[in-house]
Amino acid sequence: MAGRIEDYALIGDMQTAALVCRDGTVDWLCLPRFDSHAVFAGLLGTGEHGFWRLGPAHAADVAPPAATRRSYRGESLILESEWDTPRGTVRVIDFMPPRDGAPQVIRIVEGVTGRVPMRSALRMRFSYGRVVPWVHKHEGRTVAVAGPDSVWFDTHAETYGKGLTTYADFTVAPGDRIAFTISWQPSHREPPSLPEPEQALAATEDFWCEWVEHCTYHGPYREAVVRSLITLKALTYAPTGGIVAAPTTSLPEEIGGVRNWDYRYTWLRDAAITLSSLLRTGYREEARAWREWLLRAVAGDPENLQIMYGIAGERELGEAELDWLPGYENSAPVRVGNGAAHQLQLDVYGEVTEALHLAHMTGLARNDYASLLQLKLIRYLEQHWDEPDEGIWEVRGPRRHFVHSKVMAWVAVDRTIKLIESGDADGPLEKWRELRDDIHRDVCEKGYDKERNTFTQSYGSKELDASLLLIPQMGFLPPDDKRVIGTIEAIQRELSTPDGFILRYPTSGEEEGVDGLPGDEGAFLACSFWLADDLAMIGRVDEARKLFEKLLALRNDLGLLAEEWDPRLERQVGNFPQAFSHVPLIDTALRLTASGAYGG
């Protein structure tokens, strides 16, 4: 059985990623890309669907022991797990070197004290646990082959096969270092080069140390900010600059529920806000790469802008269900692909334009086509801003006139006006100023409930929506506007969980809700960070700091966050780790630091 979501650590090479549980089991790994088929899919099923455990030997009828302690090595993505056993202490070092050839997962066992019996159990199952590969020896190396894929297993430890699993039993003493490596290669190609684990470890540590040195944030929340930045970097697909929302699929928003989605793609919204956080903390190269990815993905067809693309800009992300996987803690269905790719989400135009605006304002070298794209997006919005859409939360029910979507359409027009005013683009300035005013007036007249003094989720509705917290942050209205303060207080009152975290919007239990789905979900972590931002903006800085530090306490021991927090079960839920949680963490830390609103 898979561990709790927060029991997992992330390792990755900026092209794919693996999740390593506290007990030393890799339960999730897709090769060679984030969106490839999983080689280890035990996270969404059982051990029969693939895993790799490396840790102290234990009896077959007991669960493998969890590490006594674990941490990342400094400011890196190198995981170190230690077990204190009756026979001594042992350390396992897990990492994926930034790729220069075949993708690799390297695990180095290091003896610390005593003599500790160890076991490696490797069960590869291709195609999300469905295909048992042909495992055999080739020139002294173990290789698993199925169709187009091959995975090569290299170690100096003696191995043997049993029950369609490859084992190694060995003992480590102080100073011993025994390495294990798996490398992926297309099955028709020559074998990958023999790994050099120690050299790869040194190079990986150097890479992360050098990358973190570019961080310009040195405030009181540096540890949390840097860990979030490293996580965002790990979610970037290096060859193209695309950024995945998360490296997993179908981790449930409600344990046992159906709200299970594939997040291994590039949402324009998530990528744009990730870009903003990277720019604010000194990472221009990632911003440039993402802008180039955007221009390639959208190409000459901004009228058919998708809300998400594949990590290389692919447009077809057809959704399917894997019925042979029971799902994480029996949360079915397990989905791959994402049918929301072709939804109409008007807010995306605002997020993309805001990201391009910020890149321009922070001195990223001008790109003429980026400015042209921005103008084309506004010409599209001219004709479509007043249509209903599926909105930021990708509802699968009827389209609505979501207030957040209209606000972000206003943002798109406003930032483009600023681009023209700066002299870096040409456009119908007066016409678009009138458009900006028209959208603003429409939202304030149709999206605001005067009796309750709050903006609402959609025109004519009574429901609230946490995305309304972005109204002051986007500059649509000033923070001290009574309508903004009323909205903040209404959301605190009506969408807050007993522990003070924020739901996205009301759900309806077993009945179909506004999003077209049955069931409930946890508190959406980004929304709680947005609330902390708003509280700071309206002068309630002590309250903002306390909420922010409560949110930091929800991170696992390695500083990682999933998409949501289940207040009833007191555990993380949703895909993990989630860019849309780590980005607002960074933004809120920057805001609180600027305001001086921190303790100590």
C-alpha positions as CSV (number, residue, x, y, z in Angstrom):
1,M,0.0,0.0,0.0
2,A,1.3,3.5,-0.9
3,G,2.2,5.9,1.9
4,R,0.4,9.1,2.7
5,I,1.0,11.8,0.1
6,E,3.1,13.8,2.5
7,D,5.3,10.7,3.1
8,Y,6.9,11.2,-0.3
9,A,10.0,13.1,-1.3
10,L,10.7,14.4,-4.8
11,I,13.8,13.8,-6.9
12,G,14.1,14.8,-10.5
13,D,16.3,15.8,-13.4
14,M,14.2,18.6,-15.0
15,Q,12.7,16.1,-17.5
16,T,10.9,13.7,-15.2
17,A,10.6,13.0,-11.5
18,A,10.3,10.2,-9.0
19,L,8.5,10.0,-5.6
20,V,10.4,8.3,-2.8
21,C,8.5,7.2,0.3
22,R,9.8,7.3,3.9
23,D,10.4,3.6,3.8
24,G,12.8,3.9,0.8
25,T,10.3,2.8,-1.9
26,V,10.1,4.6,-5.2
27,D,6.4,4.3,-6.0
28,W,6.2,6.6,-8.9
29,L,8.4,7.2,-11.9
30,C,7.6,8.0,-15.5
31,L,10.3,7.5,-18.2
32,P,11.7,9.3,-20.1
33,R,9.4,12.4,-19.6
34,F,7.0,13.6,-17.0
35,D,4.1,12.6,-19.2
36,S,5.5,9.2,-20.3
37,H,4.0,5.9,-19.1
38,A,5.0,5.0,-15.5
39,V,7.6,2.3,-14.9
40,F,6.7,2.4,-11.2
41,A,3.0,2.9,-10.6
42,G,2.6,1.5,-7.1
43,L,1.5,4.9,-5.9
44,L,-1.8,4.4,-7.8
45,G,-2.2,0.7,-7.2
46,T,-0.2,-2.0,-5.4
47,G,3.3,-3.4,-5.4
48,E,2.2,-5.5,-8.4
49,H,2.2,-2.2,-10.5
50,G,5.8,-1.5,-10.0
51,F,8.2,-0.2,-7.3
52,W,11.8,-0.1,-6.1
53,R,12.5,-0.4,-2.4
54,L,15.9,0.0,-1.0
55,G,16.4,-0.1,2.8
56,P,17.1,-2.3,5.8
57,A,16.2,-5.9,5.4
58,H,13.0,-6.9,7.1
59,A,10.8,-9.9,7.6
60,A,8.4,-10.7,4.7
61,D,5.3,-10.5,6.9
62,V,6.0,-7.0,8.3
63,A,5.9,-3.6,6.7
64,P,9.3,-2.1,5.7
65,P,10.5,0.4,8.4
66,A,10.3,4.1,7.8
67,A,13.5,6.1,7.8
68,T,14.4,7.5,11.2
69,R,15.1,10.8,9.6
70,R,15.5,12.3,6.2
71,S,16.4,15.6,4.5
72,Y,17.6,17.1,1.4
73,R,21.4,17.7,1.2
74,G,21.7,21.4,1.7
75,E,19.8,23.5,-0.9
76,S,19.6,20.7,-3.4
77,L,17.3,17.9,-4.7
78,I,19.5,15.2,-3.3
79,L,17.6,13.1,-0.7
80,E,19.3,11.6,2.2
81,S,17.4,9.0,4.4
82,E,18.8,7.4,7.5
83,W,17.7,4.3,9.4
84,D,18.7,3.6,13.0
85,T,18.5,-0.2,13.4
86,P,19.4,-2.6,16.2
87,R,22.5,-3.5,14.1
88,G,23.6,0.0,13.2
89,T,22.8,3.1,11.2
90,V,22.6,3.2,7.4
91,R,22.1,6.1,4.9
92,V,20.6,6.0,1.4
93,I,21.3,8.9,-1.0
94,D,18.7,9.2,-3.8
95,F,19.0,11.6,-6.7
96,M,18.5,12.0,-10.5
97,P,21.4,13.8,-12.2
98,P,20.5,16.6,-14.6
99,R,20.4,14.8,-17.8
100,D,23.3,14.4,-20.2
101,G,22.3,11.2,-21.9
102,A,20.0,8.5,-20.5
103,P,17.7,9.4,-17.6
104,Q,18.9,7.9,-14.4
105,V,17.8,7.2,-10.9
106,I,20.9,6.7,-8.7
107,R,20.7,5.3,-5.1
108,I,23.8,5.1,-3.0
109,V,23.8,3.1,0.2
110,E,26.3,4.3,2.8
111,G,27.2,2.5,6.0
112,V,27.4,4.8,9.0
113,T,27.7,2.6,12.1
114,G,27.5,-1.2,12.8
115,R,26.8,-3.8,10.1
116,V,23.4,-3.4,8.6
117,P,21.7,-6.1,6.4
118,M,20.1,-4.4,3.4
119,R,17.8,-5.4,0.6
120,S,17.0,-3.9,-2.8
121,A,13.7,-5.1,-4.4
122,L,13.1,-3.8,-7.9
123,R,9.9,-4.6,-9.7
124,M,9.6,-2.9,-13.1
125,R,6.1,-2.8,-14.7
126,F,5.8,-0.8,-17.9
127,S,2.7,1.0,-19.2
128,Y,1.4,2.1,-15.8
129,G,1.9,-1.3,-14.2
130,R,0.2,-3.2,-17.0
131,V,3.1,-4.8,-18.8
132,V,5.6,-7.2,-17.3
133,P,8.9,-6.7,-19.1
134,W,11.4,-9.3,-20.3
135,V,14.2,-9.2,-17.7
136,H,17.5,-10.7,-18.7
137,K,21.3,-10.3,-18.5
138,H,23.2,-8.5,-21.2
139,E,27.0,-8.4,-20.9
140,G,26.8,-8.6,-17.1
141,R,24.1,-5.9,-16.8
142,T,20.4,-6.5,-16.0
143,V,18.0,-5.1,-18.6
144,A,14.2,-5.0,-18.7
145,V,12.6,-4.7,-22.1
146,A,9.0,-4.2,-23.2
147,G,8.1,-2.8,-26.6
148,P,9.8,0.6,-27.2
149,D,11.3,0.8,-23.7
150,S,14.3,-0.6,-21.9
151,V,15.5,0.0,-18.4
152,W,19.1,-1.0,-17.4
153,F,19.9,-1.9,-13.8
154,D,23.5,-1.5,-12.7
155,T,25.1,-2.4,-9.4
156,H,28.2,-4.1,-8.0
157,A,26.0,-6.0,-5.5
158,E,25.0,-9.5,-6.4
159,T,21.4,-9.8,-7.7
160,Y,18.9,-12.5,-8.3
161,G,15.4,-12.9,-9.6
162,K,12.4,-14.2,-7.7
163,G,8.7,-13.7,-8.3
164,L,9.2,-11.4,-11.2
165,T,11.3,-9.1,-9.0
166,T,15.1,-8.4,-9.0
167,Y,16.6,-8.6,-5.5
168,A,20.0,-7.7,-4.0
169,D,20.8,-8.8,-0.4
170,F,24.0,-7.3,1.1
171,T,25.4,-5.9,4.3
172,V,27.1,-2.5,4.8
173,A,29.7,-1.5,7.4
174,P,31.0,2.0,8.2
175,G,32.5,3.6,5.1
176,D,30.9,1.2,2.6
177,R,29.2,2.8,-0.4
178,I,27.2,0.6,-2.7
179,A,25.5,2.2,-5.7
180,F,22.4,1.1,-7.6
181,T,21.3,2.8,-10.9
182,I,18.5,2.4,-13.3
183,S,18.8,4.1,-16.8
184,W,16.1,4.3,-19.5
185,Q,16.9,3.9,-23.2
186,P,14.8,3.2,-26.3
187,S,14.9,-0.6,-26.6
188,H,16.2,-0.4,-30.2
189,R,19.2,1.6,-29.2
190,E,22.6,0.5,-28.0
191,P,22.9,0.1,-24.2
192,P,23.3,3.3,-22.2
193,S,26.8,4.1,-20.9
194,L,27.8,2.6,-17.6
195,P,26.8,4.9,-14.8
196,E,29.4,6.8,-12.7
197,P,27.4,7.3,-9.5
198,E,29.9,9.2,-7.4
199,Q,30.8,11.6,-10.2
200,A,27.1,12.1,-10.9
201,L,26.5,12.9,-7.3
202,A,29.1,15.6,-7.2
203,A,27.9,17.1,-10.4
204,T,24.3,17.1,-9.2
205,E,25.2,18.8,-6.0
206,D,27.3,21.4,-7.9
207,F,24.3,22.0,-10.3
208,W,21.9,22.8,-7.5
209,C,24.4,24.9,-5.4
210,E,25.1,27.0,-8.5
211,W,21.4,27.4,-9.4
212,V,20.4,28.5,-5.9
213,E,23.1,31.1,-5.8
214,H,21.0,33.1,-8.3
215,C,18.2,33.5,-5.8
216,T,17.8,37.2,-4.8
217,Y,15.5,36.6,-1.8
218,H,17.3,36.7,1.6
219,G,14.4,37.3,3.9
220,P,13.2,35.5,7.0
221,Y,11.4,32.8,5.1
222,R,14.4,31.9,2.9
223,E,14.3,28.2,3.7
224,A,10.7,27.8,2.6
225,V,11.2,30.1,-0.4
226,V,14.3,28.3,-1.7
227,R,12.8,24.8,-1.2
228,S,9.7,26.0,-3.2
229,L,12.0,27.5,-5.9
230,I,13.9,24.2,-6.2
231,T,10.6,22.3,-6.5
232,L,9.4,24.7,-9.3
233,K,12.8,24.2,-11.1
234,A,12.3,20.4,-10.8
235,L,8.9,20.8,-12.5
236,T,10.4,22.5,-15.5
237,Y,11.0,20.5,-18.6
238,A,14.5,21.6,-19.5
239,P,14.5,20.8,-23.2
240,T,11.6,23.2,-24.0
241,G,11.0,25.4,-20.9
242,G,7.5,24.0,-20.3
243,I,6.5,23.7,-16.7
244,V,4.3,20.9,-15.4
245,A,1.6,21.6,-12.8
246,A,2.7,18.5,-10.9
247,P,4.6,15.3,-11.7
248,T,1.7,13.0,-10.8
249,T,-1.7,12.0,-12.0
250,S,-4.9,11.1,-10.1
251,L,-3.8,11.7,-6.6
252,P,-7.3,12.5,-5.2
253,E,-8.7,15.8,-4.0
254,E,-10.9,13.7,-1.8
255,I,-9.7,10.3,-0.5
256,G,-11.9,7.7,-2.2
257,G,-13.5,10.3,-4.5
258,V,-13.6,10.8,-8.2
259,R,-11.8,14.2,-8.4
260,N,-8.6,12.7,-9.8
261,W,-6.8,14.5,-12.7
262,D,-3.6,14.3,-14.7
263,Y,-1.4,17.3,-13.9
264,R,1.7,16.3,-15.9
265,Y,1.1,19.1,-18.5
266,T,1.7,22.8,-18.9
267,W,-1.2,24.9,-17.8
268,L,-0.7,28.4,-19.2
269,R,-2.1,29.7,-15.9
270,D,0.2,27.7,-13.6
271,A,3.2,28.2,-15.8
272,A,2.5,32.0,-16.0
273,I,2.3,32.4,-12.2
274,T,5.4,30.2,-11.8
275,L,7.2,32.4,-14.2
276,S,6.2,35.4,-12.1
277,S,7.6,33.9,-8.9
278,L,10.9,33.0,-10.7
279,L,11.2,36.5,-12.1
280,R,10.7,38.1,-8.7
281,T,13.4,35.9,-7.2
282,G,16.1,36.4,-9.8
283,Y,15.5,33.6,-12.4
284,R,15.4,35.3,-15.8
285,E,16.7,32.4,-17.8
286,E,13.7,30.2,-16.8
287,A,11.4,33.1,-17.7
288,R,13.1,33.5,-21.1
289,A,12.8,29.7,-21.8
290,W,9.1,29.7,-20.8
291,R,8.3,32.7,-23.1
292,E,10.0,30.9,-26.0
293,W,7.9,27.8,-25.2
294,L,4.7,29.9,-25.1
295,L,5.5,31.4,-28.5
296,R,6.1,28.0,-30.0
297,A,3.0,26.4,-28.4
298,V,0.6,29.2,-29.4
299,A,2.3,29.6,-32.8
300,G,0.3,31.6,-35.3
301,D,-3.1,30.6,-33.8
302,P,-3.9,32.7,-30.7
303,E,-7.6,32.5,-31.5
304,N,-7.5,28.9,-30.6
305,L,-5.4,29.3,-27.5
306,Q,-5.6,26.2,-25.3
307,I,-5.5,26.5,-21.5
308,M,-2.9,23.7,-21.4
309,Y,-0.4,22.0,-23.7
310,G,2.0,19.1,-23.5
311,I,5.4,19.9,-22.2
312,A,6.8,20.2,-25.7
313,G,3.7,22.2,-26.8
314,E,1.5,19.2,-27.9
315,R,-2.1,20.1,-28.3
316,E,-3.9,16.7,-28.1
317,L,-4.1,15.5,-24.5
318,G,-7.0,13.1,-24.8
319,E,-8.3,11.9,-21.5
320,A,-8.6,8.1,-20.7
321,E,-9.1,6.0,-17.7
322,L,-6.8,3.2,-16.6
323,D,-9.2,0.6,-15.3
324,W,-6.5,-1.9,-14.2
325,L,-5.3,0.6,-11.5
326,P,-7.4,0.8,-8.4
327,G,-6.3,4.3,-7.6
328,Y,-4.5,5.9,-4.6
329,E,-6.3,4.4,-1.6
330,N,-9.0,3.2,-3.9
331,S,-9.7,6.7,-5.3
332,A,-10.9,5.8,-8.8
333,P,-10.8,6.4,-11.7
334,V,-7.1,6.8,-12.5
335,R,-6.9,9.3,-15.5
336,V,-4.2,10.1,-18.0
337,G,-4.5,12.9,-20.4
338,N,-6.8,15.9,-19.5
339,G,-10.1,16.7,-21.2
340,A,-10.0,20.2,-19.9
341,A,-7.4,21.1,-22.5
342,H,-10.1,22.5,-24.9
343,Q,-12.2,24.3,-22.4
344,L,-12.7,28.1,-22.7
345,Q,-11.1,29.8,-19.7
346,L,-10.9,33.5,-20.3
347,D,-8.8,34.2,-17.3
348,V,-5.8,32.5,-19.0
349,Y,-5.5,35.5,-21.3
350,G,-5.0,37.7,-18.2
351,E,-2.4,35.4,-16.6
352,V,-0.4,35.1,-19.8
353,T,-0.4,38.8,-20.4
354,E,0.5,39.6,-16.8
355,A,3.5,37.2,-17.1
356,L,4.6,38.8,-20.3
357,H,4.1,42.3,-18.7
358,L,6.2,41.3,-15.7
359,A,8.9,39.9,-17.9
360,H,9.0,43.2,-19.8
361,M,9.0,45.2,-16.6
362,T,11.9,43.3,-15.1
363,G,14.1,43.8,-18.0
364,L,13.9,40.5,-19.9
365,A,15.2,41.2,-23.4
366,R,12.4,42.3,-25.7
367,N,10.8,39.8,-28.1
368,D,8.8,41.4,-30.9
369,Y,6.6,38.3,-31.4
370,A,5.7,38.2,-27.7
371,S,4.4,41.8,-28.1
372,L,2.6,40.8,-31.2
373,L,1.0,37.8,-29.5
374,Q,-0.1,40.0,-26.7
375,L,-1.9,42.3,-29.1
376,K,-3.5,39.3,-30.9
377,L,-4.8,38.0,-27.6
378,I,-6.5,41.3,-26.8
379,R,-8.1,41.4,-30.3
380,Y,-9.6,38.0,-29.4
381,L,-10.8,39.2,-26.0
382,E,-12.5,42.2,-27.7
383,Q,-14.9,39.8,-29.3
384,H,-15.2,37.1,-26.5
385,W,-14.7,38.7,-23.1
386,D,-18.4,38.9,-22.4
387,E,-19.0,35.1,-23.1
388,P,-19.5,32.5,-20.3
389,D,-16.6,30.1,-19.8
390,E,-15.5,27.2,-17.6
391,G,-13.4,29.5,-15.4
392,I,-10.2,29.0,-13.4
393,W,-11.4,25.9,-11.7
394,E,-12.2,24.1,-15.0
395,V,-15.8,23.2,-14.1
396,R,-17.3,20.3,-15.9
397,G,-20.8,21.7,-15.5
398,P,-22.5,24.5,-17.6
399,R,-20.4,27.6,-18.6
400,R,-21.0,30.7,-16.5
401,H,-20.0,34.3,-16.4
402,F,-17.3,33.8,-13.8
403,V,-16.3,37.1,-12.1
404,H,-12.6,36.0,-11.9
405,S,-12.6,35.4,-15.6
406,K,-13.9,38.9,-16.3
407,V,-11.4,40.4,-13.9
408,M,-8.5,38.7,-15.6
409,A,-9.8,39.8,-19.0
410,W,-9.6,43.3,-17.6
411,V,-6.0,42.5,-16.5
412,A,-5.1,41.4,-20.1
413,V,-6.4,44.7,-21.5
414,D,-4.9,46.8,-18.8
415,R,-1.4,45.3,-19.2
416,T,-1.5,45.6,-22.9
417,I,-2.5,49.3,-22.6
418,K,0.6,49.7,-20.4
419,L,2.8,48.0,-23.1
420,I,1.5,50.5,-25.7
421,E,1.9,53.5,-23.4
422,S,5.6,52.5,-22.8
423,G,6.2,52.8,-26.6
424,D,7.0,49.1,-27.0
425,A,3.9,48.2,-29.1
426,D,1.4,49.9,-31.3
427,G,-2.4,49.5,-30.9
428,P,-5.7,51.3,-30.7
429,L,-5.1,52.9,-27.3
430,E,-8.3,54.8,-26.9
431,K,-10.4,51.9,-28.1
432,W,-8.8,49.6,-25.6
433,R,-9.1,52.1,-22.8
434,E,-12.8,52.1,-23.4
435,L,-12.8,48.3,-23.5
436,R,-11.0,48.2,-20.1
437,D,-13.6,50.6,-18.7
438,D,-16.5,48.5,-20.1
439,I,-15.2,45.3,-18.5
440,H,-14.6,47.0,-15.2
441,R,-18.1,48.5,-15.2
442,D,-19.7,45.2,-16.2
443,V,-18.0,43.3,-13.3
444,C,-18.9,45.9,-10.7
445,E,-22.5,46.0,-11.9
446,K,-23.2,42.3,-12.5
447,G,-20.7,40.5,-10.3
448,Y,-21.2,42.4,-7.0
449,D,-23.9,41.6,-4.4
450,K,-24.7,45.0,-2.8
451,E,-26.8,43.5,0.0
452,R,-23.9,41.3,1.2
453,N,-21.2,43.7,0.2
454,T,-19.2,41.0,-1.7
455,F,-18.3,40.0,-5.2
456,T,-19.8,36.6,-6.2
457,Q,-18.6,33.6,-8.1
458,S,-20.5,34.4,-11.2
459,Y,-23.0,36.9,-12.5
460,G,-26.3,36.5,-10.7
461,S,-25.1,33.8,-8.3
462,K,-25.0,33.8,-4.5
463,E,-22.0,31.5,-4.2
464,L,-18.6,32.8,-3.3
465,D,-15.3,31.8,-4.9
466,A,-11.8,32.2,-3.4
467,S,-10.5,33.4,-6.8
468,L,-12.1,36.7,-5.9
469,L,-9.2,37.2,-3.5
470,L,-7.1,38.1,-6.5
471,I,-9.1,41.3,-7.2
472,P,-6.9,43.6,-5.2
473,Q,-3.7,41.7,-6.1
474,M,-4.4,42.3,-9.8
475,G,-5.1,46.0,-9.3
476,F,-8.7,45.7,-10.4
477,L,-9.7,47.6,-7.2
478,P,-7.5,49.1,-4.5
479,P,-7.2,47.1,-1.2
480,D,-9.0,49.7,0.8
481,D,-12.1,49.6,-1.4
482,K,-15.1,48.6,0.8
483,R,-16.1,46.0,-1.8
484,V,-12.7,44.4,-1.6
485,I,-12.8,44.3,2.2
486,G,-16.3,43.0,2.2
487,T,-15.3,40.2,-0.2
488,I,-12.4,39.2,1.9
489,E,-14.5,39.0,5.0
490,A,-17.3,37.1,3.3
491,I,-14.8,34.5,2.0
492,Q,-13.3,34.2,5.5
493,R,-16.8,33.7,6.9
494,E,-18.3,31.3,4.3
495,L,-15.4,29.4,2.7
496,S,-13.2,28.9,5.7
497,T,-12.6,25.5,7.3
498,P,-12.7,25.2,11.1
499,D,-8.9,25.6,11.2
500,G,-8.9,28.8,9.1
501,F,-8.0,27.5,5.6
502,I,-9.9,28.4,2.5
503,L,-12.1,26.3,0.2
504,R,-12.2,27.2,-3.5
505,Y,-16.0,27.3,-3.6
506,P,-18.9,25.4,-2.1
507,T,-19.3,21.8,-3.0
508,S,-22.4,19.6,-2.7
509,G,-21.3,16.3,-1.3
510,E,-23.0,13.5,-3.1
511,E,-25.0,15.9,-5.3
512,E,-23.6,17.4,-8.4
513,G,-22.3,20.9,-7.6
514,V,-21.5,24.0,-9.5
515,D,-18.4,22.2,-11.0
516,G,-20.5,19.4,-12.4
517,L,-19.0,16.8,-10.1
518,P,-20.2,14.9,-7.0
519,G,-18.2,14.8,-3.8
520,D,-16.2,17.3,-1.8
521,E,-12.5,18.4,-1.6
522,G,-10.0,19.7,0.8
523,A,-8.9,23.3,1.4
524,F,-7.1,24.6,-1.7
525,L,-3.8,25.7,-0.4
526,A,-3.2,28.5,-3.0
527,C,-6.5,30.1,-1.9
528,S,-5.3,30.3,1.7
529,F,-2.0,31.9,0.6
530,W,-4.1,34.4,-1.4
531,L,-6.1,35.2,1.8
532,A,-2.8,35.9,3.7
533,D,-1.8,38.2,0.9
534,D,-5.1,40.1,1.0
535,L,-5.0,40.4,4.8
536,A,-1.5,42.0,4.5
537,M,-2.7,44.4,1.8
538,I,-5.6,45.7,4.0
539,G,-3.4,46.2,7.0
540,R,-4.2,43.1,9.0
541,V,-0.5,42.0,8.8
542,D,-0.3,40.1,12.0
543,E,-3.3,38.0,11.0
544,A,-1.7,37.5,7.6
545,R,1.6,36.3,9.2
546,K,-0.1,33.9,11.5
547,L,-2.1,32.3,8.6
548,F,1.1,32.1,6.5
549,E,3.0,30.3,9.2
550,K,0.1,27.9,9.8
551,L,0.3,27.1,6.1
552,L,4.1,26.6,6.3
553,A,3.4,24.1,9.1
554,L,1.3,22.0,6.7
555,R,4.4,21.3,4.5
556,N,5.9,17.8,5.0
557,D,9.2,17.4,6.7
558,L,10.9,18.2,3.4
559,G,9.1,21.4,2.7
560,L,6.7,20.0,0.1
561,L,3.0,20.7,-0.5
562,A,0.3,19.0,-2.4
563,E,-2.6,20.8,-4.0
564,E,-5.0,20.7,-1.0
565,W,-5.3,20.0,2.7
566,D,-8.0,17.8,4.1
567,P,-9.0,19.3,7.4
568,R,-11.1,16.3,8.4
569,L,-8.3,13.8,7.9
570,E,-5.5,16.3,8.6
571,R,-3.5,15.2,5.6
572,Q,-2.4,16.5,2.2
573,V,-4.5,15.6,-0.8
574,G,-4.3,16.1,-4.5
575,N,-1.4,15.9,-6.9
576,F,2.1,16.3,-5.4
577,P,4.1,18.4,-5.2
578,Q,2.0,21.1,-6.7
579,A,3.3,24.2,-8.4
580,F,0.1,26.0,-7.7
581,S,0.8,25.7,-4.0
582,H,4.5,26.6,-4.0
583,V,4.1,29.7,-6.2
584,P,1.8,31.6,-3.8
585,L,4.0,30.5,-0.9
586,I,6.8,32.4,-2.5
587,D,4.7,35.4,-3.3
588,T,3.2,35.6,0.2
589,A,6.7,35.4,1.7
590,L,7.9,38.2,-0.5
591,R,4.9,40.3,0.4
592,L,5.2,39.7,4.2
593,T,8.9,40.4,4.1
594,A,8.4,43.7,2.3
595,S,5.8,44.7,4.9
596,G,8.0,43.6,7.8
597,A,5.1,41.4,9.0
598,Y,7.1,38.6,10.5
599,G,7.9,37.5,14.0
600,G,11.3,37.2,15.6
